Amino acid sequence: MAPFELRQLRYAVIAAESPSFRQAAQALRVRQTTLSKRILLLEQRLGVPLFERTKRGAVPTPAGIEFARTARRILDDIDLLTSNARSVAKGEAGRLAIGLSTALSMGNLRAILQDFFKRFPDVELRVVEAGFDALTRGLASRTIDVAVVPIMLHGDKLSRRHLWPERLMVALPDDHSLAKAERIYWQDLRHETFIFTQSDPGPHASELLRARLRDPGQPPNNIIMHDVSRENLLNLVPMGRYATLLAETAIDMRYPGVVFRELHDATGLSHVDFWASWREDNDNPALQRFFRVIGERHAAFTTV
């Protein structure tokens, strides 16, 4: 339908909903004669009188009432389509799939998602928790827009940006001899038995532990892998006199019999780096908005 025809529909609807053509013209910000001519042309095109003209003004006919009711629905649908299209173009609507390998209790990511939800409530946000390999495949197949994980993912056409560092913590039984130590270094943990989840980032954390404690003259650490959630893993720590590693923002809950302590190395506090990975040809407007929210919280983050 040509733009002038949509204008005629809008004129007819406003006229039918107003007490008079004069008031309808004022609402539309046009001359009353212009409004009258537009409606007359519409009536001639339809071959049906929409208004009954009398000395007291114009009153919608039964056909005019039904026409205005239908036209109102059409105009509302067009307004909605236009609004949605503009919102999607701005990243204010649409869909965004975020992949992660750690719990959403992660403080930095949780804060960013809260900001994103608040600013762009029309975006359908989908969170996918999976291992690193599965997330890499999801990025390649475009089922995931961006992955936020504590390693750099590698793959064809993948872009990556550093997000933030998080302190690395060790979880110990609360009556452990190291629980009250002023500082805990990696070498202090050489004789501990560690437990990790079989799902990511458990294997990555166990490899990190082996790398930090590698010593040709000593056997490798005793590491046990469990097919359980992070929450259940932490509940096992005091039961079996175990230890485990996790990032600082994953410890926002209390676990009976468990304490969390900072890890130190020669340069200071140990930390793990989180990265964002996404396809370089992903032009999802919502993804750019997501990066903008990250950039506002973490000034060092920039996108290409």
C-alpha positions in Angstrom: 0.0 0.0 0.0 1.4 3.4 -1.0 2.2 5.9 1.8 -0.6 8.3 0.9 -3.1 5.4 1.2 -1.8 4.6 4.7 -2.3 8.3 5.5 -5.9 8.1 4.3 -6.5 5.1 6.6 -5.0 7.1 9.5 -7.2 10.1 8.7 -10.3 8.0 8.6 -9.5 6.3 11.9 -8.8 9.5 13.8 -11.9 11.1 12.3 -14.1 8.2 13.4 -12.6 8.3 16.9 -13.0 12.1 17.2 -16.1 14.1 18.0 -15.7 16.2 14.8 -13.6 16.7 11.7 -12.3 19.9 13.3 -10.9 18.1 16.3 -9.6 15.2 14.2 -7.7 17.7 12.0 -6.2 19.3 15.1 -5.0 16.0 16.3 -3.5 15.2 12.9 -2.1 18.7 12.6 -3.6 19.3 9.2 -6.2 21.7 7.8 -9.8 20.5 8.1 -10.3 20.9 4.4 -7.3 18.6 3.8 -8.8 16.0 6.1 -12.2 16.2 4.4 -10.7 15.9 0.9 -8.6 12.8 1.9 -11.5 11.0 3.4 -13.7 11.9 0.4 -11.1 10.4 -2.0 -11.0 7.3 0.2 -14.8 6.9 0.0 -14.8 7.4 -3.7 -12.1 4.7 -4.1 -14.1 2.3 -1.8 -17.4 3.2 -3.3 -18.9 3.3 0.2 -19.8 6.3 2.3 -17.9 6.2 5.6 -19.3 9.3 7.1 -22.8 10.9 7.1 -22.4 14.7 6.7 -25.0 16.8 8.4 -25.2 20.4 9.5 -24.0 19.3 13.0 -20.9 17.6 11.5 -19.8 14.2 10.2 -20.9 11.0 11.9 -19.5 7.5 10.9 -21.9 5.3 9.1 -22.2 1.6 10.2 -19.8 0.8 7.3 -17.5 3.6 8.5 -17.5 2.2 12.1 -16.5 -1.2 10.9 -13.9 0.2 8.4 -12.3 2.3 11.2 -12.2 -0.7 13.5 -10.4 -2.8 10.9 -8.2 0.0 9.8 -7.1 0.6 13.4 -5.9 -3.0 13.7 -4.0 -2.6 10.5 -2.3 0.6 11.5 -1.4 -0.8 15.0 0.2 -3.8 13.3 2.1 -1.6 11.0 3.3 0.6 13.9 4.4 -2.6 15.8 6.3 -4.0 12.8 8.0 -0.6 12.3 8.9 -0.4 15.9 10.3 -3.9 16.0 12.3 -3.4 12.9 13.9 -0.3 14.3 14.6 -2.0 17.6 16.3 -5.0 16.0 18.4 -2.6 13.9 19.5 -0.8 17.1 20.1 -4.1 19.0 17.1 -3.3 21.3 15.3 -6.4 20.3 16.1 -9.7 18.7 17.9 -12.7 20.1 21.3 -13.2 21.7 22.7 -16.7 22.6 25.5 -16.6 25.2 27.7 -19.7 25.9 29.5 -20.3 29.2 31.2 -23.1 31.0 30.8 -21.8 34.6 27.8 -21.1 36.8 25.9 -17.8 36.3 26.8 -16.9 39.9 30.0 -15.5 38.3 29.8 -12.0 39.6 31.1 -10.0 36.6 29.0 -11.8 34.0 26.0 -11.7 36.2 26.3 -8.0 36.7 26.6 -7.5 32.9 23.6 -9.6 32.2 21.6 -7.7 34.7 22.5 -4.4 33.0 21.7 -5.9 29.6 18.3 -7.1 30.7 17.5 -3.8 32.2 18.5 -1.8 29.1 17.2 -4.1 26.4 14.2 -6.0 27.8 12.9 -6.9 24.4 16.0 -9.0 23.5 15.3 -12.7 23.9 18.4 -13.9 25.8 19.4 -17.6 25.7 22.2 -19.0 27.9 23.9 -22.2 26.9 26.2 -24.0 29.4 28.6 -26.5 27.8 32.2 -27.6 27.5 34.8 -25.6 25.6 34.7 -27.9 22.5 30.9 -27.8 22.4 31.0 -24.0 22.7 33.5 -23.7 19.9 31.3 -25.8 17.7 28.3 -23.7 18.7 30.1 -20.5 17.6 31.1 -22.2 14.3 27.5 -23.2 13.6 26.1 -19.8 14.7 23.9 -21.4 17.4 25.9 -19.3 19.9 26.7 -15.6 19.4 29.4 -15.3 22.0 31.1 -17.5 24.5 32.4 -16.1 27.9 34.9 -18.6 29.3 38.2 -18.7 31.3 40.3 -19.6 28.3 40.9 -18.4 24.7 38.8 -20.5 22.3 40.4 -21.2 19.0 38.7 -21.8 15.6 38.3 -20.5 12.1 37.0 -16.9 11.9 36.9 -16.5 15.7 37.6 -13.1 17.3 38.6 -12.9 20.9 38.9 -10.2 23.5 40.2 -10.3 27.1 37.4 -9.5 29.5 38.6 -9.4 33.1 40.9 -11.3 35.5 39.5 -13.0 38.6 41.4 -14.1 41.6 42.0 -17.8 41.8 40.8 -19.4 45.1 41.4 -22.7 46.8 38.6 -24.4 48.7 39.6 -26.3 51.8 38.0 -28.0 54.8 37.5 -25.3 57.4 39.7 -27.3 59.9 42.6 -27.7 57.5 46.0 -26.7 58.7 46.2 -24.2 55.8 42.8 -22.6 56.6 44.4 -20.1 58.9 47.6 -19.6 57.0 48.4 -15.9 56.3 49.2 -16.8 52.7 48.9 -20.0 50.6 51.3 -20.6 47.8 51.0 -23.2 45.1 53.8 -25.3 46.6 51.8 -25.5 49.8 49.2 -27.6 48.0 51.6 -30.3 46.6 50.4 -33.0 48.9 46.7 -32.3 48.8 44.1 -34.4 47.0 42.1 -32.3 44.5 38.7 -32.9 43.1 37.3 -31.3 39.9 34.2 -31.7 37.8 34.4 -33.7 34.6 32.7 -30.9 32.7 34.5 -27.7 31.9 36.2 -25.8 33.4 37.1 -28.8 35.6 39.6 -30.4 33.2 41.1 -27.0 32.5 41.5 -26.3 36.2 43.2 -29.7 36.7 45.6 -29.0 33.9 46.4 -25.6 35.4 47.1 -27.3 38.7 49.4 -29.8 37.2 51.3 -27.1 35.3 51.8 -25.0 38.5 53.0 -27.9 40.6 55.0 -29.8 38.0 58.2 -31.0 39.5 60.5 -33.7 37.9 61.4 -35.1 41.3 57.9 -35.4 42.6 54.9 -37.5 41.5 51.9 -35.6 40.1 49.2 -34.4 42.4 46.4 -36.8 43.3 43.4 -35.5 41.2 40.0 -37.1 41.2 37.4 -36.2 38.6 33.7 -36.3 39.6 30.6 -36.1 37.3 28.8 -33.7 39.5 27.8 -30.0 39.6 30.1 -27.4 41.2 27.8 -27.1 44.1 27.9 -30.8 44.9 31.7 -30.8 44.3 32.1 -28.2 47.0 29.9 -30.2 49.4 32.4 -33.1 48.9 35.4 -31.0 50.0 34.9 -31.4 53.8 33.6 -35.0 53.5 36.7 -36.4 51.9 39.3 -33.9 53.1 39.7 -32.6 49.6 40.7 -29.3 47.9 39.5 -27.7 44.7 40.1 -24.5 42.7 37.6 -21.9 41.5 37.4 -18.3 40.4 36.5 -15.7 43.1 33.1 -14.8 41.8 32.0 -18.5 41.9 32.1 -18.4 45.7 29.1 -16.2 46.5 27.4 -19.0 48.5 28.4 -20.5 51.8 29.1 -24.2 52.1 29.2 -26.0 55.5 32.7 -26.9 56.5 34.4 -25.2 53.6 36.7 -22.1 53.5 38.0 -20.2 50.5 41.5 -18.8 50.5 43.5 -16.7 48.0 46.3 -18.3 46.1 49.7 -16.6 45.7 52.6 -17.0 43.4 55.9 -15.2 43.0 54.3 -12.2 41.4 51.4 -11.8 43.8 47.8 -13.1 43.7 47.1 -15.8 41.3 44.3 -15.2 38.8 42.5 -16.7 35.9 41.6 -14.6 32.8 38.1 -14.7 31.2 37.7 -14.2 27.5 34.9 -13.4 25.0 35.0 -15.4 21.7 32.7 -14.8 18.7 32.6 -15.2 15.0 34.2 -12.2 13.2 31.3 -12.2 10.7 28.6 -12.2 13.3 26.6 -9.0 12.5 23.9 -9.6 15.2 23.0 -6.0 16.4 22.2 -7.4 19.9 25.8 -8.8 20.1 27.2 -5.3 19.5 25.0 -4.0 22.3 26.2 -6.7 24.6 29.8 -5.7 23.9 28.9 -2.1 24.6 27.5 -3.0 28.0 30.8 -4.9 28.7 32.8 -1.9 27.6 31.0 0.4 29.9 31.9 -1.8 32.9 35.3 -2.8 31.7 37.0 0.1 29.9 39.9 -2.1 28.7 37.4 -4.2 26.6 37.2 -3.0 23.0 35.7 -4.6 19.9 36.9 -4.7 16.3 
